[in-house]
Amino acid sequence: MTRREINVATADWLPRRWSTCDHRHVPGGRSGSDREEPVQPEAISAAAEASFADCEGERLRRLMQSLVRHLHAFVREVELTESEWRAAIDALATSGRISDRERNEFILWSDALGVSMLVDALAHRLPTGATESTVLGPFWAEGSPLRDYGEAIYESAAGEPAWVHGYVRDLEGRPIGDAELDVWQNDATLLYGVQDPEAPEAHLRGRFRTRGDGSYALLGVRPVPYPIPDDGPVGALLAATGRHPWRPAHLHMIVSAPGYETLTTHFFDAESPYLDSDAVFAVKPSLLRRFVHRRADDPERPPSVMSDWWSVENDIVLAFSGAGP
């Protein structure tokens, strides 16, 4: 892929020419020989911000000048030392070295600093009554199989069976038939299907469609808490600052239907540890759901379940396309 193609395909807010940002041009700048007083930190910050003043892309100019302004303000506020600066550069370099198609340490930085959830909140300002969104997370996989109502999303799984059911409705309470729910989760191994090299291709994931009355159901397992990868720079930071890497138990869904805003969300086990300290700040009170214990002799037991099991009701309310708060 050429540099030009990257610009068009992935960053449409970038300027269409690549030489519009002249970092050498500083309005009112003078040569070093004219200066008698030492350059002050504020002058360095002003020069760095002004270096982007001639960028033709308005959005890029705003992003870069604001980034420089806030970044420099942080450095001045904490009086960042040279050793701290070197440690930060080393952490970024290490993040690049260990990132690959399966693991992106930079996304973990975004998650652990709360930026991912902040971007999600700004991007999805839904009206009152609509189910709230959360981040996609790193374990979604494209091409999950379309499964029947009530079908299991596993052939065999570690943990306790859980019957997940509910309705998809609009803001006026009307059922949404033929809505699609793309579902994925972990099991008692702490792993998602895409993390387990021994698991079948579509393990612990699947797509379901609602019936005419908006209802859906699937057989999963009761999810368990799990840690985000903590063997890299992000984990080192969490340990150094007294934070843990754990996420509370949850199940992911992407819910879509024509005429409605696509919803990416989780729902959380209301009895899970770490609800008040999710490592990525994704817990929202409206997304807590209670799992109800059911016995093996319960007449509503799913046919493929031979032991005690759990049920959880999770209703979804979609916003109309273009609906705002």
Contacts in CASP RR format, 6 or more apart in sequence:
PFRMAT RR
TARGET T0000
AUTHOR 0000-0000-0000
METHOD contacts of the structure
MODEL  1
MTRREINVATADWLPRRWSTCDHRHVPGGRSGSDREEPVQPEAISAAAEA
SFADCEGERLRRLMQSLVRHLHAFVREVELTESEWRAAIDALATSGRISD
RERNEFILWSDALGVSMLVDALAHRLPTGATESTVLGPFWAEGSPLRDYG
EAIYESAAGEPAWVHGYVRDLEGRPIGDAELDVWQNDATLLYGVQDPEAP
EAHLRGRFRTRGDGSYALLGVRPVPYPIPDDGPVGALLAATGRHPWRPAH
LHMIVSAPGYETLTTHFFDAESPYLDSDAVFAVKPSLLRRFVHRRADDPE
RPPSVMSDWWSVENDIVLAFSGAGP
1 9 0 8 1.000
3 18 0 8 1.000
7 14 0 8 1.000
7 16 0 8 1.000
7 18 0 8 1.000
13 57 0 8 1.000
13 59 0 8 1.000
13 60 0 8 1.000
13 63 0 8 1.000
14 57 0 8 1.000
14 60 0 8 1.000
15 21 0 8 1.000
15 55 0 8 1.000
15 56 0 8 1.000
15 57 0 8 1.000
15 60 0 8 1.000
17 56 0 8 1.000
20 54 0 8 1.000
20 55 0 8 1.000
20 56 0 8 1.000
20 57 0 8 1.000
21 51 0 8 1.000
21 52 0 8 1.000
21 54 0 8 1.000
21 55 0 8 1.000
21 60 0 8 1.000
21 64 0 8 1.000
22 51 0 8 1.000
22 54 0 8 1.000
23 51 0 8 1.000
23 52 0 8 1.000
24 51 0 8 1.000
25 50 0 8 1.000
25 51 0 8 1.000
25 53 0 8 1.000
25 54 0 8 1.000
26 47 0 8 1.000
26 50 0 8 1.000
26 51 0 8 1.000
27 50 0 8 1.000
27 53 0 8 1.000
29 47 0 8 1.000
41 76 0 8 1.000
42 76 0 8 1.000
44 72 0 8 1.000
45 68 0 8 1.000
45 69 0 8 1.000
45 72 0 8 1.000
45 73 0 8 1.000
45 76 0 8 1.000
48 68 0 8 1.000
48 72 0 8 1.000
49 65 0 8 1.000
49 68 0 8 1.000
49 69 0 8 1.000
49 72 0 8 1.000
52 60 0 8 1.000
52 61 0 8 1.000
52 64 0 8 1.000
52 65 0 8 1.000
52 68 0 8 1.000
53 61 0 8 1.000
53 65 0 8 1.000
55 61 0 8 1.000
55 64 0 8 1.000
74 80 0 8 1.000
91 233 0 8 1.000
91 236 0 8 1.000
91 237 0 8 1.000
92 233 0 8 1.000
94 105 0 8 1.000
94 232 0 8 1.000
94 233 0 8 1.000
95 105 0 8 1.000
95 106 0 8 1.000
95 109 0 8 1.000
95 232 0 8 1.000
95 233 0 8 1.000
95 234 0 8 1.000
96 105 0 8 1.000
96 106 0 8 1.000
98 105 0 8 1.000
98 232 0 8 1.000
99 105 0 8 1.000
99 106 0 8 1.000
103 138 0 8 1.000
103 229 0 8 1.000
104 138 0 8 1.000
105 229 0 8 1.000
105 232 0 8 1.000
105 233 0 8 1.000
105 234 0 8 1.000
107 116 0 8 1.000
107 138 0 8 1.000
108 228 0 8 1.000
108 229 0 8 1.000
108 234 0 8 1.000
109 115 0 8 1.000
109 233 0 8 1.000
109 234 0 8 1.000
110 116 0 8 1.000
110 119 0 8 1.000
111 117 0 8 1.000
111 135 0 8 1.000
111 137 0 8 1.000
111 228 0 8 1.000
111 279 0 8 1.000
111 280 0 8 1.000
112 228 0 8 1.000
112 234 0 8 1.000
112 235 0 8 1.000
112 237 0 8 1.000
112 238 0 8 1.000
112 243 0 8 1.000
112 279 0 8 1.000
112 280 0 8 1.000
114 280 0 8 1.000
114 281 0 8 1.000
116 135 0 8 1.000
116 280 0 8 1.000
117 134 0 8 1.000
117 135 0 8 1.000
117 280 0 8 1.000
117 281 0 8 1.000
117 282 0 8 1.000
120 133 0 8 1.000
120 134 0 8 1.000
120 135 0 8 1.000
121 133 0 8 1.000
124 133 0 8 1.000
124 261 0 8 1.000
125 324 0 8 1.000
125 325 0 8 1.000
126 132 0 8 1.000
126 133 0 8 1.000
126 261 0 8 1.000
126 319 0 8 1.000
126 323 0 8 1.000
126 324 0 8 1.000
126 325 0 8 1.000
127 171 0 8 1.000
127 319 0 8 1.000
127 323 0 8 1.000
127 324 0 8 1.000
127 325 0 8 1.000
128 325 0 8 1.000
129 171 0 8 1.000
129 317 0 8 1.000
130 171 0 8 1.000
130 261 0 8 1.000
130 263 0 8 1.000
130 317 0 8 1.000
130 318 0 8 1.000
130 319 0 8 1.000
130 323 0 8 1.000
131 255 0 8 1.000
131 263 0 8 1.000
131 265 0 8 1.000
131 286 0 8 1.000
131 287 0 8 1.000
131 315 0 8 1.000
131 316 0 8 1.000
131 317 0 8 1.000
131 318 0 8 1.000
132 265 0 8 1.000
132 284 0 8 1.000
132 286 0 8 1.000
132 287 0 8 1.000
133 263 0 8 1.000
133 264 0 8 1.000
133 265 0 8 1.000
134 264 0 8 1.000
134 265 0 8 1.000
134 266 0 8 1.000
134 282 0 8 1.000
134 284 0 8 1.000
134 287 0 8 1.000
135 264 0 8 1.000
135 280 0 8 1.000
135 282 0 8 1.000
136 252 0 8 1.000
136 254 0 8 1.000
136 264 0 8 1.000
137 252 0 8 1.000
139 184 0 8 1.000
139 186 0 8 1.000
139 192 0 8 1.000
139 193 0 8 1.000
139 194 0 8 1.000
139 195 0 8 1.000
139 252 0 8 1.000
140 182 0 8 1.000
140 184 0 8 1.000
140 252 0 8 1.000
140 254 0 8 1.000
141 184 0 8 1.000
141 194 0 8 1.000
141 205 0 8 1.000
143 207 0 8 1.000
144 182 0 8 1.000
144 183 0 8 1.000
144 184 0 8 1.000
144 202 0 8 1.000
144 205 0 8 1.000
144 206 0 8 1.000
144 207 0 8 1.000
145 202 0 8 1.000
145 206 0 8 1.000
145 207 0 8 1.000
146 206 0 8 1.000
146 207 0 8 1.000
146 208 0 8 1.000
146 209 0 8 1.000
147 153 0 8 1.000
147 206 0 8 1.000
147 207 0 8 1.000
147 208 0 8 1.000
147 218 0 8 1.000
149 208 0 8 1.000
149 211 0 8 1.000
149 215 0 8 1.000
149 216 0 8 1.000
149 217 0 8 1.000
150 163 0 8 1.000
150 208 0 8 1.000
150 217 0 8 1.000
150 218 0 8 1.000
150 219 0 8 1.000
150 302 0 8 1.000
151 208 0 8 1.000
151 218 0 8 1.000
151 219 0 8 1.000
152 218 0 8 1.000
152 219 0 8 1.000
152 220 0 8 1.000
152 304 0 8 1.000
153 183 0 8 1.000
153 184 0 8 1.000
153 185 0 8 1.000
153 202 0 8 1.000
153 203 0 8 1.000
153 204 0 8 1.000
153 205 0 8 1.000
153 206 0 8 1.000
153 218 0 8 1.000
153 219 0 8 1.000
153 220 0 8 1.000
154 187 0 8 1.000
154 203 0 8 1.000
154 204 0 8 1.000
154 220 0 8 1.000
154 221 0 8 1.000
155 200 0 8 1.000
155 203 0 8 1.000
157 187 0 8 1.000
157 188 0 8 1.000
157 203 0 8 1.000
157 204 0 8 1.000
157 220 0 8 1.000
157 221 0 8 1.000
158 187 0 8 1.000
158 188 0 8 1.000
158 189 0 8 1.000
158 221 0 8 1.000
159 187 0 8 1.000
159 188 0 8 1.000
159 221 0 8 1.000
159 222 0 8 1.000
159 224 0 8 1.000
160 188 0 8 1.000
160 221 0 8 1.000
160 222 0 8 1.000
160 307 0 8 1.000
160 308 0 8 1.000
160 309 0 8 1.000
160 310 0 8 1.000
161 219 0 8 1.000
161 220 0 8 1.000
161 221 0 8 1.000
161 222 0 8 1.000
161 302 0 8 1.000
161 305 0 8 1.000
161 307 0 8 1.000
161 309 0 8 1.000
161 310 0 8 1.000
162 219 0 8 1.000
162 220 0 8 1.000
162 221 0 8 1.000
162 222 0 8 1.000
162 223 0 8 1.000
162 291 0 8 1.000
162 309 0 8 1.000
162 310 0 8 1.000
162 311 0 8 1.000
162 312 0 8 1.000
163 217 0 8 1.000
163 218 0 8 1.000
163 219 0 8 1.000
163 220 0 8 1.000
163 294 0 8 1.000
163 302 0 8 1.000
163 305 0 8 1.000
163 309 0 8 1.000
163 310 0 8 1.000
163 311 0 8 1.000
163 312 0 8 1.000
164 183 0 8 1.000
164 217 0 8 1.000
164 218 0 8 1.000
164 219 0 8 1.000
164 220 0 8 1.000
164 251 0 8 1.000
164 311 0 8 1.000
164 312 0 8 1.000
164 314 0 8 1.000
165 215 0 8 1.000
165 216 0 8 1.000
165 217 0 8 1.000
165 218 0 8 1.000
165 311 0 8 1.000
165 312 0 8 1.000
165 313 0 8 1.000
165 314 0 8 1.000
166 215 0 8 1.000
166 216 0 8 1.000
166 217 0 8 1.000
166 313 0 8 1.000
166 314 0 8 1.000
166 315 0 8 1.000
166 316 0 8 1.000
167 175 0 8 1.000
167 210 0 8 1.000
167 213 0 8 1.000
167 214 0 8 1.000
167 215 0 8 1.000
167 216 0 8 1.000
167 315 0 8 1.000
167 316 0 8 1.000
168 175 0 8 1.000
168 176 0 8 1.000
168 177 0 8 1.000
168 179 0 8 1.000
168 181 0 8 1.000
168 210 0 8 1.000
168 214 0 8 1.000
168 216 0 8 1.000
168 255 0 8 1.000
168 257 0 8 1.000
168 315 0 8 1.000
168 316 0 8 1.000
168 317 0 8 1.000
168 318 0 8 1.000
169 175 0 8 1.000
169 176 0 8 1.000
169 214 0 8 1.000
169 315 0 8 1.000
169 316 0 8 1.000
169 317 0 8 1.000
169 318 0 8 1.000
170 176 0 8 1.000
170 260 0 8 1.000
170 317 0 8 1.000
170 318 0 8 1.000
170 320 0 8 1.000
171 317 0 8 1.000
171 318 0 8 1.000
171 319 0 8 1.000
171 320 0 8 1.000
171 323 0 8 1.000
173 317 0 8 1.000
175 210 0 8 1.000
175 212 0 8 1.000
175 213 0 8 1.000
175 214 0 8 1.000
175 215 0 8 1.000
176 210 0 8 1.000
176 214 0 8 1.000
176 257 0 8 1.000
176 260 0 8 1.000
176 318 0 8 1.000
177 209 0 8 1.000
177 210 0 8 1.000
177 211 0 8 1.000
177 212 0 8 1.000
177 213 0 8 1.000
177 214 0 8 1.000
177 257 0 8 1.000
178 209 0 8 1.000
178 210 0 8 1.000
178 212 0 8 1.000
178 257 0 8 1.000
179 209 0 8 1.000
179 210 0 8 1.000
179 214 0 8 1.000
179 216 0 8 1.000
179 255 0 8 1.000
179 256 0 8 1.000
179 257 0 8 1.000
179 260 0 8 1.000
179 316 0 8 1.000
179 318 0 8 1.000
180 207 0 8 1.000
180 208 0 8 1.000
180 209 0 8 1.000
180 254 0 8 1.000
180 255 0 8 1.000
180 256 0 8 1.000
180 257 0 8 1.000
181 207 0 8 1.000
181 208 0 8 1.000
181 209 0 8 1.000
181 210 0 8 1.000
181 216 0 8 1.000
181 253 0 8 1.000
181 254 0 8 1.000
181 255 0 8 1.000
181 316 0 8 1.000
182 205 0 8 1.000
182 206 0 8 1.000
182 207 0 8 1.000
182 253 0 8 1.000
182 254 0 8 1.000
182 255 0 8 1.000
182 256 0 8 1.000
183 205 0 8 1.000
183 206 0 8 1.000
183 207 0 8 1.000
183 208 0 8 1.000
183 218 0 8 1.000
183 251 0 8 1.000
183 252 0 8 1.000
183 253 0 8 1.000
184 192 0 8 1.000
184 193 0 8 1.000
184 204 0 8 1.000
184 205 0 8 1.000
184 206 0 8 1.000
184 251 0 8 1.000
184 252 0 8 1.000
185 192 0 8 1.000
185 204 0 8 1.000
185 205 0 8 1.000
185 220 0 8 1.000
185 221 0 8 1.000
185 223 0 8 1.000
185 250 0 8 1.000
185 251 0 8 1.000
185 252 0 8 1.000
186 192 0 8 1.000
186 193 0 8 1.000
186 204 0 8 1.000
186 223 0 8 1.000
186 224 0 8 1.000
186 226 0 8 1.000
187 204 0 8 1.000
187 221 0 8 1.000
187 223 0 8 1.000
187 224 0 8 1.000
188 221 0 8 1.000
188 224 0 8 1.000
189 196 0 8 1.000
190 224 0 8 1.000
190 226 0 8 1.000
190 227 0 8 1.000
191 199 0 8 1.000
191 226 0 8 1.000
192 204 0 8 1.000
192 205 0 8 1.000
193 199 0 8 1.000
193 203 0 8 1.000
193 204 0 8 1.000
193 205 0 8 1.000
194 205 0 8 1.000
196 203 0 8 1.000
204 220 0 8 1.000
204 221 0 8 1.000
206 218 0 8 1.000
208 216 0 8 1.000
208 217 0 8 1.000
208 218 0 8 1.000
209 216 0 8 1.000
210 216 0 8 1.000
219 302 0 8 1.000
219 304 0 8 1.000
219 305 0 8 1.000
222 249 0 8 1.000
222 269 0 8 1.000
222 291 0 8 1.000
222 310 0 8 1.000
223 249 0 8 1.000
223 250 0 8 1.000
223 251 0 8 1.000
223 269 0 8 1.000
224 249 0 8 1.000
225 246 0 8 1.000
225 247 0 8 1.000
225 248 0 8 1.000
225 249 0 8 1.000
225 272 0 8 1.000
225 273 0 8 1.000
225 274 0 8 1.000
226 246 0 8 1.000
226 247 0 8 1.000
227 244 0 8 1.000
227 245 0 8 1.000
227 246 0 8 1.000
227 247 0 8 1.000
227 279 0 8 1.000
228 234 0 8 1.000
228 245 0 8 1.000
228 246 0 8 1.000
228 247 0 8 1.000
228 279 0 8 1.000
228 280 0 8 1.000
229 235 0 8 1.000
229 245 0 8 1.000
230 238 0 8 1.000
230 239 0 8 1.000
230 245 0 8 1.000
235 245 0 8 1.000
237 243 0 8 1.000
238 244 0 8 1.000
238 245 0 8 1.000
238 279 0 8 1.000
243 277 0 8 1.000
243 279 0 8 1.000
244 274 0 8 1.000
244 277 0 8 1.000
244 279 0 8 1.000
245 279 0 8 1.000
246 273 0 8 1.000
246 274 0 8 1.000
246 277 0 8 1.000
246 278 0 8 1.000
246 279 0 8 1.000
247 274 0 8 1.000
247 278 0 8 1.000
247 279 0 8 1.000
247 280 0 8 1.000
247 282 0 8 1.000
248 268 0 8 1.000
248 269 0 8 1.000
248 272 0 8 1.000
248 273 0 8 1.000
248 274 0 8 1.000
248 275 0 8 1.000
248 278 0 8 1.000
248 283 0 8 1.000
249 268 0 8 1.000
249 269 0 8 1.000
249 272 0 8 1.000
250 266 0 8 1.000
250 267 0 8 1.000
250 268 0 8 1.000
250 269 0 8 1.000
250 272 0 8 1.000
250 282 0 8 1.000
251 266 0 8 1.000
251 267 0 8 1.000
251 314 0 8 1.000
252 265 0 8 1.000
252 266 0 8 1.000
253 263 0 8 1.000
253 264 0 8 1.000
253 265 0 8 1.000
253 266 0 8 1.000
253 267 0 8 1.000
253 314 0 8 1.000
253 316 0 8 1.000
254 262 0 8 1.000
254 263 0 8 1.000
254 264 0 8 1.000
254 265 0 8 1.000
255 262 0 8 1.000
255 263 0 8 1.000
255 265 0 8 1.000
255 316 0 8 1.000
255 318 0 8 1.000
256 262 0 8 1.000
256 263 0 8 1.000
257 318 0 8 1.000
259 320 0 8 1.000
259 321 0 8 1.000
260 318 0 8 1.000
260 319 0 8 1.000
260 320 0 8 1.000
260 321 0 8 1.000
261 318 0 8 1.000
261 319 0 8 1.000
261 320 0 8 1.000
261 321 0 8 1.000
261 322 0 8 1.000
261 323 0 8 1.000
263 316 0 8 1.000
263 318 0 8 1.000
263 319 0 8 1.000
265 287 0 8 1.000
265 316 0 8 1.000
266 282 0 8 1.000
266 287 0 8 1.000
267 287 0 8 1.000
267 288 0 8 1.000
267 289 0 8 1.000
267 312 0 8 1.000
267 314 0 8 1.000
268 275 0 8 1.000
268 283 0 8 1.000
268 287 0 8 1.000
268 288 0 8 1.000
268 289 0 8 1.000
269 288 0 8 1.000
269 289 0 8 1.000
269 291 0 8 1.000
269 312 0 8 1.000
270 288 0 8 1.000
270 289 0 8 1.000
270 290 0 8 1.000
270 291 0 8 1.000
271 290 0 8 1.000
271 291 0 8 1.000
275 283 0 8 1.000
275 288 0 8 1.000
276 283 0 8 1.000
289 312 0 8 1.000
289 313 0 8 1.000
289 314 0 8 1.000
290 312 0 8 1.000
291 310 0 8 1.000
291 311 0 8 1.000
291 312 0 8 1.000
292 310 0 8 1.000
292 311 0 8 1.000
292 312 0 8 1.000
293 308 0 8 1.000
293 310 0 8 1.000
294 300 0 8 1.000
294 301 0 8 1.000
294 308 0 8 1.000
294 309 0 8 1.000
294 310 0 8 1.000
294 311 0 8 1.000
295 308 0 8 1.000
296 305 0 8 1.000
296 306 0 8 1.000
296 307 0 8 1.000
296 308 0 8 1.000
296 309 0 8 1.000
298 309 0 8 1.000
300 311 0 8 1.000
301 309 0 8 1.000
302 309 0 8 1.000
END
